Amino acid sequence: MRAELCAALMAHADRPEMVFLTGDLGFMALEPLRDRMGDRFINCGIGEQNMVGVAAGLAREGLEPWVYTIAPFCYARAFEQIRNDICLHGLPVRLLGNGGGYGYGVMGPTHHALEDYGVLLTLPNLTAYVPAFNEDVIAVIGSAAVSPGPSYIRLGRGERPAGAVLPAYAPWRRLTRGDGPVVVAVGPLAGAAMAALAELPVRPELWVVSELPLATVAPPRAFAESIAASRRLCVVEEHVGQGGLAQMLAVWALNAGIRVDGFRHQHARGYPSGLYGSQNFHRRESMLDPDSIRDAVLELAA
């Protein structure tokens, strides 16, 4: 999604208050933005904690800072600065984390972001964005640009199935209708779920979520009605179980009095074999590949 990110940011780059900070990353993708912004494009080097602190100071002075690095360097290495400098003050800093989930594959766990939005959503005032498809990026950047508080944007790889027709961007979108189990995917895994469910004998209903937390971006009435009718729910997310969407939805359903009789949570399980490989390798180990998603839905439908 880096090319789409660059194009989306270019649409805002002429505003004099916008400042872009990078942790020595973005090569072969963000050069057009660098050339457009000139001195407002700042390479802060490999110093993510300092970069976030600088961004907080810029926001305090009324500027519009965007902070870019790979996802684990963004939320994990600079967590104290995000908490103390940005979120506790409600400052509108936009954090751009590239390569969410297992996106950096063979680089191993130091480069994976498996608990990012769960960790960050423990902080006040923050909204997390997880665009599902390349086409979502421009809308996500536009929404974050006008948000009055801090934002974390988890970028991944667009996985739109060939020929798929997508509804317009929204925090919650129904991608397919059906009378079987309800499947909810977070971000890019929606593409894998669409491919997995296309040929099933049952007709599951598929939703994708791209904005969290539920406290500020509540599930729509249509989703609540689908859960109440089906009573079977499968949540798919490239994130650890703790603090993920499944736990948020469980609390939401209890508070709403919605009964769920069958439940599956397909989530990142770390490194079961102790080996490192491609993103698809890790998805298979975590039962996030299309075959595993298909099996989970069939079990719910039985």
PASEBA-1860 file (N, C-alpha, C; in nm, 3 decimals):
! residues 302
1> MRAELCAA> 0.081/-0.122/0.000/0.000/0.000/0.000/0.085/0.127/0.000 ~ 0.218/0.114/-0.015/0.302/0.235/-0.005/0.277/0.331/-0.120 ~ 0.255/0.278/-0.240/0.229/0.368/-0.353/0.099/0.444/-0.332 ~ -0.003/0.375/-0.282/-0.131/0.441/-0.254/-0.117/0.542/-0.142 ~ -0.034/0.510/-0.042/-0.010/0.605/0.067/0.054/0.732/0.014 ~ 0.155/0.718/-0.070/0.221/0.836/-0.125/0.122/0.922/-0.203 ~ 0.041/0.858/-0.287/-0.056/0.935/-0.366/-0.157/1.005/-0.276 ~ -0.202/0.938/-0.170/-0.300/0.999/-0.080/-0.240/1.117/-0.006
9> LMAHADRP> -0.116/1.104/0.040/-0.052/1.214/0.113/-0.020/1.331/0.020 ~ 0.009/1.301/-0.107/0.037/1.408/-0.202/-0.082/1.503/-0.215 ~ -0.202/1.450/-0.196/-0.322/1.533/-0.208/-0.332/1.635/-0.096 ~ -0.259/1.612/0.014/-0.262/1.705/0.128/-0.132/1.785/0.141 ~ -0.032/1.753/0.060/0.104/1.799/0.085/0.126/1.948/0.065 ~ 0.036/2.016/-0.004/0.055/2.159/-0.026/0.011/2.245/0.091 ~ -0.052/2.184/0.190/-0.091/2.261/0.308/0.034/2.293/0.390 ~ 0.061/2.419/0.418/0.189/2.455/0.483/0.204/2.398/0.623
17> EMVFLTGD> 0.093/2.360/0.688/0.103/2.307/0.825/0.140/2.160/0.829 ~ 0.135/2.091/0.714/0.164/1.948/0.711/0.315/1.925/0.714 ~ 0.357/1.832/0.804/0.498/1.794/0.815/0.504/1.642/0.814 ~ 0.599/1.587/0.739/0.614/1.441/0.730/0.748/1.403/0.789 ~ 0.746/1.309/0.885/0.867/1.262/0.949/0.884/1.113/0.921 ~ 1.003/1.073/0.880/1.030/0.932/0.853/1.150/0.885/0.932 ~ 1.145/0.760/0.977/1.257/0.700/1.048/1.353/0.633/0.952 ~ 1.401/0.706/0.853/1.497/0.658/0.755/1.438/0.546/0.669
25> LGFMALEP> 1.309/0.555/0.640/1.241/0.454/0.558/1.153/0.523/0.455 ~ 1.107/0.444/0.357/1.022/0.496/0.252/1.091/0.506/0.117 ~ 1.213/0.453/0.109/1.288/0.460/-0.017/1.217/0.382/-0.127 ~ 1.227/0.433/-0.248/1.165/0.374/-0.367/1.012/0.377/-0.360 ~ 0.958/0.468/-0.279/0.812/0.480/-0.271/0.769/0.623/-0.243 ~ 0.839/0.692/-0.153/0.791/0.823/-0.105/0.869/0.940/-0.165 ~ 0.953/0.915/-0.264/1.030/1.026/-0.322/0.943/1.137/-0.381 ~ 0.829/1.107/-0.447/0.744/1.217/-0.494/0.694/1.307/-0.381
33> LRDRMGDR> 0.663/1.247/-0.266/0.619/1.326/-0.151/0.734/1.411/-0.098 ~ 0.853/1.353/-0.092/0.971/1.428/-0.048/0.996/1.549/-0.137 ~ 0.986/1.527/-0.266/1.013/1.636/-0.360/0.907/1.744/-0.350 ~ 0.782/1.706/-0.327/0.674/1.803/-0.316/0.687/1.885/-0.188 ~ 0.725/1.820/-0.076/0.721/1.887/0.054/0.850/1.962/0.087 ~ 0.959/1.926/0.024/1.083/1.999/0.051/1.126/1.987/0.197 ~ 1.149/2.103/0.263/1.198/2.104/0.400/1.097/2.050/0.501 ~ 0.972/2.034/0.458/0.870/1.979/0.550/0.871/1.825/0.550
41> FINCGIGE> 0.957/1.766/0.472/0.979/1.622/0.473/1.111/1.599/0.548 ~ 1.103/1.541/0.667/1.218/1.534/0.756/1.255/1.388/0.782 ~ 1.378/1.352/0.750/1.430/1.219/0.784/1.491/1.228/0.923 ~ 1.424/1.168/1.019/1.469/1.174/1.159/1.571/1.066/1.191 ~ 1.605/0.982/1.093/1.702/0.877/1.118/1.643/0.765/1.202 ~ 1.730/0.673/1.243/1.686/0.558/1.321/1.680/0.601/1.468 ~ 1.576/0.677/1.499/1.557/0.731/1.634/1.408/0.752/1.656 ~ 1.335/0.641/1.662/1.189/0.650/1.660/1.131/0.721/1.782
49> QNMVGVAA> 1.191/0.698/1.900/1.139/0.766/2.019/1.151/0.917/2.005 ~ 1.266/0.961/1.957/1.285/1.104/1.935/1.191/1.157/1.828 ~ 1.171/1.080/1.722/1.083/1.123/1.613/0.941/1.146/1.664 ~ 0.891/1.056/1.749/0.756/1.072/1.803/0.750/1.192/1.896 ~ 0.853/1.213/1.976/0.855/1.331/2.062/0.856/1.461/1.983 ~ 0.934/1.462/1.873/0.936/1.580/1.785/0.798/1.602/1.725 ~ 0.733/1.495/1.681/0.599/1.508/1.622/0.501/1.566/1.723 ~ 0.510/1.523/1.850/0.422/1.578/1.953/0.445/1.728/1.969
57> GLAREGLE> 0.571/1.769/1.968/0.600/1.912/1.979/0.547/1.992/1.861 ~ 0.558/1.937/1.742/0.505/2.004/1.624/0.353/2.017/1.633 ~ 0.287/1.911/1.677/0.141/1.917/1.691/0.101/2.020/1.797 ~ 0.178/2.028/1.903/0.150/2.125/2.009/0.156/2.268/1.957 ~ 0.238/2.288/1.854/0.253/2.422/1.795/0.153/2.447/1.682 ~ 0.060/2.354/1.662/-0.045/2.374/1.563/-0.015/2.318/1.426 ~ 0.095/2.246/1.411/0.126/2.185/1.283/0.060/2.047/1.272 ~ 0.070/1.986/1.155/0.005/1.857/1.127/0.110/1.753/1.095
65> PWVYTIAP> 0.164/1.686/1.198/0.270/1.589/1.172/0.219/1.450/1.137 ~ 0.286/1.388/1.040/0.265/1.248/1.002/0.397/1.176/1.026 ~ 0.392/1.061/1.092/0.512/0.988/1.132/0.511/0.852/1.063 ~ 0.620/0.819/0.992/0.624/0.698/0.912/0.744/0.611/0.946 ~ 0.717/0.484/0.971/0.822/0.383/0.982/0.754/0.247/0.972 ~ 0.829/0.137/0.985/0.761/0.009/0.982/0.688/-0.011/1.114 ~ 0.581/-0.090/1.111/0.487/-0.095/1.222/0.550/-0.126/1.356 ~ 0.635/-0.229/1.371/0.688/-0.257/1.505/0.778/-0.146/1.558
73> FCYARAFE> 0.851/-0.078/1.470/0.934/0.033/1.516/0.847/0.152/1.558 ~ 0.729/0.160/1.498/0.639/0.271/1.526/0.574/0.257/1.664 ~ 0.504/0.145/1.689/0.425/0.136/1.812/0.503/0.077/1.929 ~ 0.599/-0.015/1.903/0.666/-0.083/2.013/0.787/-0.004/2.063 ~ 0.871/0.040/1.972/0.994/0.108/2.014/0.962/0.244/2.077 ~ 0.856/0.308/2.033/0.826/0.444/2.082/0.699/0.447/2.169 ~ 0.665/0.335/2.231/0.538/0.330/2.304/0.530/0.435/2.415 ~ 0.636/0.453/2.490/0.632/0.552/2.601/0.604/0.692/2.549
81> QIRNDICL> 0.668/0.727/2.437/0.646/0.861/2.381/0.505/0.875/2.324 ~ 0.453/0.768/2.263/0.315/0.773/2.213/0.220/0.793/2.330 ~ 0.243/0.719/2.438/0.156/0.729/2.556/0.165/0.867/2.621 ~ 0.288/0.907/2.657/0.304/1.027/2.738/0.297/1.157/2.658 ~ 0.358/1.158/2.541/0.368/1.283/2.465/0.247/1.309/2.377 ~ 0.187/1.201/2.322/0.079/1.219/2.226/-0.058/1.193/2.288 ~ -0.081/1.070/2.335/-0.216/1.030/2.372/-0.266/1.097/2.500 ~ -0.181/1.112/2.600/-0.227/1.176/2.724/-0.264/1.322/2.703
89> HGLPVRLL> -0.214/1.380/2.594/-0.248/1.519/2.561/-0.348/1.528/2.446 ~ -0.386/1.413/2.391/-0.483/1.413/2.281/-0.435/1.485/2.158 ~ -0.306/1.480/2.128/-0.251/1.556/2.016/-0.276/1.484/1.883 ~ -0.308/1.559/1.778/-0.340/1.498/1.648/-0.215/1.461/1.568 ~ -0.143/1.362/1.618/-0.029/1.305/1.545/-0.076/1.181/1.471 ~ -0.041/1.168/1.345/-0.081/1.052/1.265/0.038/0.958/1.251 ~ 0.026/0.839/1.310/0.132/0.738/1.308/0.105/0.641/1.193 ~ 0.200/0.626/1.104/0.187/0.538/0.988/0.280/0.420/1.006
97> GNGGGYGY> 0.223/0.301/1.032/0.302/0.181/1.051/0.290/0.089/0.931 ~ 0.397/0.069/0.858/0.393/-0.015/0.738/0.423/-0.161/0.773 ~ 0.354/-0.254/0.708/0.383/-0.395/0.725/0.319/-0.455/0.848 ~ 0.189/-0.433/0.869/0.120/-0.488/0.985/0.116/-0.640/0.982 ~ 0.092/-0.699/1.100/0.086/-0.844/1.110/0.220/-0.908/1.078 ~ 0.218/-1.012/0.997/0.339/-1.083/0.956/0.396/-1.025/0.827 ~ 0.367/-0.901/0.798/0.399/-0.842/0.668/0.547/-0.850/0.631 ~ 0.637/-0.844/0.728/0.780/-0.848/0.697/0.838/-0.989/0.703
105> GVMGPTHH> 0.751/-1.089/0.704/0.787/-1.227/0.678/0.915/-1.278/0.740 ~ 1.013/-1.312/0.655/1.133/-1.381/0.700/1.222/-1.295/0.790 ~ 1.193/-1.168/0.804/1.272/-1.085/0.896/1.247/-1.120/1.041 ~ 1.141/-1.197/1.066/1.121/-1.251/1.199/1.044/-1.161/1.293 ~ 1.031/-1.206/1.420/0.941/-1.140/1.514/0.976/-0.997/1.548 ~ 1.105/-0.959/1.539/1.139/-0.820/1.566/1.076/-0.725/1.465 ~ 1.040/-0.779/1.347/0.983/-0.696/1.241/0.834/-0.723/1.221 ~ 0.773/-0.803/1.306/0.631/-0.832/1.296/0.552/-0.745/1.394
113> ALEDYGVL> 0.430/-0.713/1.356/0.341/-0.630/1.439/0.215/-0.710/1.468 ~ 0.219/-0.792/1.572/0.109/-0.883/1.600/0.018/-0.836/1.713 ~ 0.058/-0.733/1.785/-0.023/-0.685/1.898/-0.041/-0.534/1.893 ~ -0.020/-0.475/1.776/-0.010/-0.329/1.766/-0.138/-0.256/1.802 ~ -0.251/-0.286/1.732/-0.370/-0.207/1.763/-0.428/-0.243/1.899 ~ -0.409/-0.367/1.944/-0.454/-0.402/2.078/-0.381/-0.323/2.185 ~ -0.249/-0.310/2.170/-0.169/-0.234/2.265/-0.205/-0.085/2.260 ~ -0.209/-0.030/2.140/-0.231/0.115/2.127/-0.371/0.156/2.170
121> LTLPNLTA> -0.469/0.068/2.154/-0.605/0.104/2.192/-0.628/0.099/2.343 ~ -0.525/0.063/2.419/-0.532/0.081/2.564/-0.507/0.227/2.602 ~ -0.461/0.306/2.508/-0.429/0.447/2.535/-0.549/0.535/2.504 ~ -0.560/0.649/2.573/-0.676/0.736/2.550/-0.669/0.811/2.418 ~ -0.787/0.836/2.363/-0.806/0.928/2.250/-0.765/0.873/2.114 ~ -0.706/0.754/2.106/-0.647/0.708/1.980/-0.747/0.630/1.896 ~ -0.742/0.652/1.765/-0.819/0.574/1.668/-0.722/0.494/1.583 ~ -0.751/0.365/1.564/-0.668/0.279/1.478/-0.740/0.255/1.346
129> YVPAFNED> -0.668/0.270/1.237/-0.719/0.245/1.102/-0.644/0.127/1.043 ~ -0.719/0.032/0.983/-0.657/-0.084/0.919/-0.720/-0.098/0.780 ~ -0.669/-0.025/0.680/-0.729/-0.036/0.546/-0.718/-0.179/0.495 ~ -0.825/-0.225/0.432/-0.831/-0.363/0.384/-0.778/-0.377/0.241 ~ -0.805/-0.278/0.158/-0.771/-0.285/0.016/-0.695/-0.158/-0.024 ~ -0.620/-0.166/-0.131/-0.544/-0.049/-0.176/-0.636/0.072/-0.195 ~ -0.758/0.044/-0.241/-0.853/0.153/-0.268/-0.896/0.226/-0.142 ~ -0.873/0.166/-0.024/-0.915/0.227/0.102/-0.821/0.337/0.150
137> VIAVIGSA> -0.699/0.336/0.101/-0.596/0.420/0.162/-0.629/0.568/0.153 ~ -0.679/0.613/0.038/-0.708/0.755/0.024/-0.816/0.800/0.122 ~ -0.917/0.714/0.146/-1.023/0.749/0.241/-0.971/0.748/0.384 ~ -0.886/0.652/0.417/-0.829/0.645/0.551/-0.742/0.767/0.580 ~ -0.658/0.804/0.485/-0.574/0.923/0.504/-0.660/1.048/0.519 ~ -0.766/1.057/0.440/-0.855/1.172/0.451/-0.922/1.179/0.587 ~ -0.965/1.063/0.640/-1.029/1.060/0.771/-0.930/1.095/0.881 ~ -0.810/1.036/0.876/-0.710/1.066/0.977/-0.668/1.213/0.973
145> AVSPGPSY> -0.665/1.272/0.854/-0.622/1.412/0.840/-0.712/1.508/0.914 ~ -0.840/1.474/0.930/-0.933/1.565/0.997/-0.967/1.519/1.138 ~ -0.906/1.409/1.182/-0.932/1.360/1.317/-0.873/1.456/1.419 ~ -0.947/1.490/1.525/-0.894/1.583/1.624/-0.796/1.522/1.721 ~ -0.781/1.388/1.719/-0.693/1.320/1.813/-0.590/1.236/1.741 ~ -0.511/1.160/1.815/-0.407/1.077/1.754/-0.463/0.961/1.675 ~ -0.389/0.920/1.573/-0.430/0.810/1.485/-0.313/0.715/1.464 ~ -0.346/0.587/1.452/-0.248/0.487/1.410/-0.304/0.419/1.286
153> IRLGRGER> -0.227/0.421/1.178/-0.271/0.364/1.051/-0.182/0.244/1.022 ~ -0.242/0.125/1.024/-0.169/0.000/1.001/-0.180/-0.037/0.853 ~ -0.069/-0.024/0.783/-0.066/-0.052/0.640/-0.021/-0.195/0.615 ~ -0.080/-0.257/0.515/-0.043/-0.393/0.478/-0.034/-0.407/0.328 ~ -0.073/-0.524/0.279/-0.070/-0.553/0.135/-0.214/-0.570/0.088 ~ -0.254/-0.491/-0.012/-0.388/-0.505/-0.065/-0.408/-0.643/-0.127 ~ -0.516/-0.711/-0.091/-0.538/-0.848/-0.138/-0.678/-0.864/-0.197 ~ -0.717/-0.769/-0.276/-0.848/-0.775/-0.340/-0.853/-0.889/-0.441
161> PAGAVLPA> -0.948/-0.982/-0.428/-0.958/-1.092/-0.524/-0.991/-1.038/-0.664 ~ -0.939/-1.104/-0.763/-0.963/-1.062/-0.902/-1.112/-1.058/-0.931 ~ -1.156/-0.947/-0.986/-1.296/-0.932/-1.024/-1.390/-0.894/-0.912 ~ -1.340/-0.884/-0.791/-1.428/-0.851/-0.678/-1.475/-0.706/-0.688 ~ -1.603/-0.685/-0.663/-1.662/-0.551/-0.660/-1.676/-0.510/-0.514 ~ -1.616/-0.398/-0.478/-1.611/-0.356/-0.339/-1.707/-0.241/-0.314 ~ -1.773/-0.240/-0.198/-1.851/-0.122/-0.162/-1.759/-0.006/-0.127 ~ -1.814/0.114/-0.126/-1.735/0.232/-0.090/-1.681/0.217/0.051
169> YAPWRRLT> -1.570/0.282/0.077/-1.506/0.270/0.208/-1.599/0.314/0.321 ~ -1.597/0.239/0.429/-1.666/0.274/0.552/-1.594/0.198/0.663 ~ -1.604/0.245/0.788/-1.538/0.172/0.898/-1.581/0.026/0.907 ~ -1.711/0.000/0.881/-1.766/-0.136/0.873/-1.830/-0.152/0.736 ~ -1.796/-0.261/0.667/-1.857/-0.287/0.536/-1.900/-0.432/0.525 ~ -2.017/-0.452/0.469/-2.062/-0.587/0.439/-2.019/-0.618/0.296 ~ -1.931/-0.719/0.282/-1.876/-0.754/0.152/-1.960/-0.857/0.079 ~ -2.020/-0.949/0.153/-2.110/-1.049/0.093/-2.227/-1.072/0.186
177> RGDGPVVV> -2.341/-1.102/0.130/-2.461/-1.133/0.209/-2.482/-1.283/0.214 ~ -2.547/-1.330/0.320/-2.576/-1.472/0.330/-2.656/-1.501/0.455 ~ -2.702/-1.625/0.467/-2.781/-1.664/0.583/-2.706/-1.766/0.669 ~ -2.574/-1.784/0.643/-2.493/-1.874/0.723/-2.422/-1.799/0.835 ~ -2.310/-1.853/0.883/-2.233/-1.784/0.987/-2.188/-1.646/0.942 ~ -2.171/-1.556/1.038/-2.119/-1.422/1.010/-1.968/-1.424/1.029 ~ -1.896/-1.378/0.930/-1.751/-1.372/0.935/-1.709/-1.225/0.936 ~ -1.619/-1.190/1.027/-1.569/-1.053/1.035/-1.418/-1.058/1.023
185> AVGPLAGA> -1.363/-0.987/0.926/-1.219/-0.980/0.907/-1.171/-0.839/0.935 ~ -1.050/-0.829/0.988/-0.987/-0.699/1.011/-0.888/-0.672/0.899 ~ -0.905/-0.561/0.830/-0.808/-0.517/0.730/-0.787/-0.613/0.616 ~ -0.661/-0.628/0.569/-0.633/-0.702/0.445/-0.676/-0.847/0.444 ~ -0.693/-0.910/0.560/-0.739/-1.049/0.560/-0.878/-1.064/0.500 ~ -0.948/-0.954/0.482/-1.079/-0.961/0.416/-1.067/-1.021/0.277 ~ -0.957/-0.990/0.206/-0.937/-1.045/0.073/-0.922/-1.196/0.077 ~ -0.843/-1.246/0.172/-0.827/-1.391/0.187/-0.960/-1.456/0.224
193> AMAALAEL> -1.037/-1.390/0.309/-1.167/-1.445/0.349/-1.263/-1.448/0.230 ~ -1.263/-1.344/0.148/-1.350/-1.345/0.029/-1.318/-1.462/-0.061 ~ -1.190/-1.486/-0.084/-1.150/-1.597/-0.170/-1.186/-1.731/-0.108 ~ -1.171/-1.742/0.025/-1.197/-1.868/0.094/-1.345/-1.905/0.093 ~ -1.431/-1.804/0.103/-1.573/-1.831/0.122/-1.653/-1.834/-0.009 ~ -1.588/-1.802/-0.118/-1.662/-1.786/-0.244/-1.728/-1.914/-0.291 ~ -1.667/-2.030/-0.265/-1.718/-2.156/-0.321/-1.783/-2.246/-0.216 ~ -1.813/-2.194/-0.099/-1.871/-2.279/0.005/-2.016/-2.317/-0.027
201> PVRPELWV> -2.058/-2.436/0.019/-2.199/-2.474/0.001/-2.294/-2.391/0.087 ~ -2.243/-2.339/0.201/-2.323/-2.248/0.283/-2.298/-2.106/0.233 ~ -2.381/-2.012/0.277/-2.368/-1.874/0.234/-2.337/-1.786/0.354 ~ -2.210/-1.779/0.395/-2.176/-1.692/0.508/-2.187/-1.545/0.469 ~ -2.205/-1.463/0.570/-2.207/-1.318/0.548/-2.072/-1.263/0.593 ~ -2.006/-1.188/0.506/-1.870/-1.140/0.534/-1.869/-0.989/0.553 ~ -1.809/-0.947/0.665/-1.789/-0.806/0.695/-1.639/-0.779/0.709 ~ -1.601/-0.655/0.683/-1.464/-0.612/0.710/-1.468/-0.488/0.797
209> VSELPLAT> -1.378/-0.485/0.895/-1.365/-0.372/0.988/-1.233/-0.302/0.960 ~ -1.236/-0.170/0.949/-1.114/-0.094/0.919/-1.088/0.018/1.018 ~ -1.175/0.036/1.118/-1.151/0.139/1.218/-1.191/0.086/1.355 ~ -1.107/0.115/1.456/-1.128/0.073/1.593/-1.090/0.189/1.684 ~ -1.141/0.193/1.810/-1.212/0.089/1.885/-1.363/0.094/1.862 ~ -1.432/-0.009/1.911/-1.577/-0.015/1.897/-1.645/0.094/1.979 ~ -1.577/0.144/2.081/-1.637/0.249/2.164/-1.665/0.375/2.084 ~ -1.585/0.400/1.982/-1.606/0.520/1.900/-1.655/0.486/1.760
217> VAPPRAFA> -1.633/0.361/1.715/-1.681/0.318/1.583/-1.764/0.192/1.604 ~ -1.885/0.210/1.650/-1.969/0.097/1.690/-2.014/0.015/1.570 ~ -2.035/-0.115/1.588/-2.090/-0.196/1.479/-2.225/-0.141/1.434 ~ -2.254/-0.142/1.306/-2.382/-0.089/1.257/-2.498/-0.181/1.293 ~ -2.618/-0.126/1.283/-2.738/-0.203/1.317/-2.749/-0.330/1.231 ~ -2.714/-0.320/1.102/-2.725/-0.436/1.013/-2.637/-0.550/1.060 ~ -2.519/-0.518/1.112/-2.431/-0.622/1.164/-2.491/-0.685/1.289 ~ -2.543/-0.604/1.378/-2.606/-0.658/1.498/-2.724/-0.749/1.463
225> ESIAASRR> -2.801/-0.710/1.365/-2.915/-0.792/1.323/-2.868/-0.925/1.263 ~ -2.759/-0.922/1.187/-2.707/-1.045/1.129/-2.658/-1.141/1.237 ~ -2.587/-1.089/1.338/-2.540/-1.174/1.447/-2.658/-1.232/1.524 ~ -2.756/-1.148/1.552/-2.873/-1.196/1.627/-2.946/-1.306/1.551 ~ -2.950/-1.296/1.418/-3.019/-1.397/1.339/-2.936/-1.524/1.325 ~ -2.806/-1.511/1.305/-2.721/-1.628/1.280/-2.678/-1.698/1.408 ~ -2.642/-1.620/1.509/-2.587/-1.670/1.636/-2.455/-1.745/1.617 ~ -2.392/-1.728/1.503/-2.264/-1.792/1.476/-2.169/-1.686/1.420
233> LCVVEEHV> -2.050/-1.678/1.481/-1.959/-1.569/1.449/-1.817/-1.623/1.438 ~ -1.747/-1.582/1.332/-1.605/-1.612/1.313/-1.531/-1.481/1.292 ~ -1.431/-1.455/1.376/-1.350/-1.334/1.366/-1.212/-1.372/1.315 ~ -1.164/-1.302/1.212/-1.037/-1.332/1.147/-0.949/-1.207/1.155 ~ -0.834/-1.218/1.222/-0.746/-1.100/1.234/-0.601/-1.144/1.248 ~ -0.512/-1.072/1.181/-0.368/-1.100/1.187/-0.311/-1.023/1.306 ~ -0.354/-1.065/1.423/-0.324/-0.999/1.550/-0.341/-1.104/1.658 ~ -0.267/-1.093/1.766/-0.283/-1.190/1.875/-0.425/-1.183/1.931
241> GQGGLAQM> -0.465/-1.291/1.999/-0.601/-1.295/2.054/-0.626/-1.189/2.158 ~ -0.526/-1.164/2.246/-0.545/-1.066/2.351/-0.556/-0.925/2.294 ~ -0.662/-0.856/2.329/-0.678/-0.717/2.287/-0.725/-0.698/2.145 ~ -0.759/-0.807/2.077/-0.801/-0.796/1.938/-0.949/-0.771/1.922 ~ -0.994/-0.773/1.797/-1.135/-0.744/1.768/-1.228/-0.846/1.832 ~ -1.187/-0.974/1.836/-1.276/-1.076/1.891/-1.313/-1.045/2.035 ~ -1.216/-1.006/2.116/-1.247/-0.972/2.255/-1.336/-0.849/2.263 ~ -1.312/-0.752/2.177/-1.398/-0.633/2.175/-1.542/-0.670/2.140
249> LAVWALNA> -1.557/-0.758/2.040/-1.691/-0.797/1.997/-1.761/-0.882/2.103 ~ -1.686/-0.963/2.177/-1.747/-1.043/2.283/-1.809/-0.953/2.389 ~ -1.737/-0.850/2.430/-1.789/-0.756/2.529/-1.908/-0.680/2.472 ~ -1.896/-0.638/2.346/-2.006/-0.566/2.281/-2.132/-0.651/2.278 ~ -2.120/-0.779/2.239/-2.237/-0.866/2.229/-2.300/-0.889/2.365 ~ -2.219/-0.907/2.469/-2.273/-0.925/2.604/-2.349/-0.800/2.648 ~ -2.290/-0.684/2.626/-2.356/-0.560/2.666/-2.484/-0.535/2.588 ~ -2.486/-0.579/2.462/-2.603/-0.559/2.377/-2.708/-0.668/2.395
257> GIRVDGFR> -2.676/-0.771/2.473/-2.770/-0.881/2.494/-2.787/-0.968/2.370 ~ -2.683/-0.977/2.287/-2.690/-1.057/2.165/-2.631/-1.195/2.193 ~ -2.706/-1.298/2.167/-2.663/-1.434/2.196/-2.580/-1.490/2.080 ~ -2.466/-1.550/2.113/-2.381/-1.616/2.015/-2.361/-1.760/2.061 ~ -2.410/-1.854/1.984/-2.400/-1.996/2.020/-2.275/-2.064/1.965 ~ -2.227/-2.016/1.851/-2.107/-2.074/1.789/-2.006/-1.964/1.761 ~ -1.879/-1.987/1.801/-1.779/-1.882/1.789/-1.645/-1.942/1.749 ~ -1.576/-1.878/1.654/-1.441/-1.914/1.617/-1.358/-1.787/1.609
265> HQHARGYP> -1.235/-1.795/1.657/-1.143/-1.681/1.648/-1.016/-1.728/1.580 ~ -0.996/-1.685/1.456/-0.875/-1.715/1.380/-0.781/-1.596/1.397 ~ -0.669/-1.617/1.467/-0.583/-1.505/1.503/-0.437/-1.546/1.496 ~ -0.347/-1.447/1.504/-0.204/-1.474/1.502/-0.164/-1.553/1.626 ~ -0.093/-1.662/1.604/-0.054/-1.751/1.714/0.097/-1.751/1.737 ~ 0.163/-1.646/1.692/0.306/-1.638/1.712/0.382/-1.727/1.617 ~ 0.460/-1.823/1.670/0.552/-1.903/1.590/0.546/-2.049/1.638 ~ 0.436/-2.120/1.606/0.417/-2.255/1.657/0.533/-2.350/1.627
273> SGLYGSQN> 0.594/-2.339/1.510/0.702/-2.431/1.473/0.839/-2.380/1.514 ~ 0.847/-2.254/1.558/0.977/-2.194/1.588/1.054/-2.152/1.465 ~ 0.989/-2.159/1.349/1.054/-2.122/1.224/0.998/-1.990/1.173 ~ 1.073/-1.923/1.085/1.030/-1.798/1.025/1.027/-1.814/0.873 ~ 0.925/-1.755/0.813/0.912/-1.765/0.668/0.834/-1.647/0.614 ~ 0.770/-1.666/0.501/0.693/-1.561/0.438/0.568/-1.529/0.518 ~ 0.502/-1.421/0.481/0.375/-1.387/0.546/0.275/-1.501/0.529 ~ 0.268/-1.559/0.413/0.175/-1.670/0.391/0.211/-1.792/0.475
281> FHRRESML> 0.340/-1.818/0.496/0.382/-1.927/0.583/0.329/-1.906/0.725 ~ 0.346/-1.787/0.777/0.300/-1.760/0.913/0.147/-1.762/0.922 ~ 0.082/-1.718/0.818/-0.065/-1.726/0.818/-0.111/-1.871/0.824 ~ -0.047/-1.957/0.748/-0.084/-2.099/0.753/-0.063/-2.156/0.893 ~ 0.049/-2.123/0.956/0.075/-2.173/1.091/-0.027/-2.121/1.192 ~ -0.081/-2.004/1.167/-0.180/-1.945/1.257/-0.324/-1.974/1.215 ~ -0.340/-2.057/1.113/-0.473/-2.091/1.062/-0.548/-1.967/1.013 ~ -0.471/-1.880/0.944/-0.526/-1.760/0.882/-0.524/-1.769/0.730
289> DPDSIRDA> -0.488/-1.883/0.676/-0.488/-1.903/0.532/-0.629/-1.936/0.485 ~ -0.657/-1.925/0.355/-0.794/-1.949/0.307/-0.851/-2.085/0.345 ~ -0.770/-2.191/0.340/-0.823/-2.323/0.374/-0.868/-2.329/0.521 ~ -0.790/-2.272/0.610/-0.825/-2.275/0.752/-0.947/-2.189/0.781 ~ -0.959/-2.075/0.714/-1.077/-1.991/0.730/-1.201/-2.066/0.682 ~ -1.187/-2.133/0.568/-1.299/-2.210/0.513/-1.340/-2.321/0.610 ~ -1.243/-2.392/0.668/-1.275/-2.501/0.761/-1.344/-2.448/0.886 ~ -1.299/-2.335/0.938/-1.361/-2.278/1.057/-1.508/-2.243/1.032
297> VLELAA> -1.536/-2.187/0.915/-1.674/-2.150/0.883/-1.759/-2.273/0.864 ~ -1.705/-2.374/0.799/-1.781/-2.498/0.781/-1.813/-2.564/0.915 ~ -1.720/-2.559/1.009/-1.746/-2.614/1.143/-1.861/-2.538/1.211 ~ -1.860/-2.407/1.195/-1.968/-2.329/1.254/-2.103/-2.361/1.190 ~ -2.098/-2.388/1.060/-2.224/-2.410/0.986/-2.281/-2.549/1.011 ~ -2.198/-2.642/1.059/-2.242/-2.781/1.075/-2.352/-2.795/1.182
END
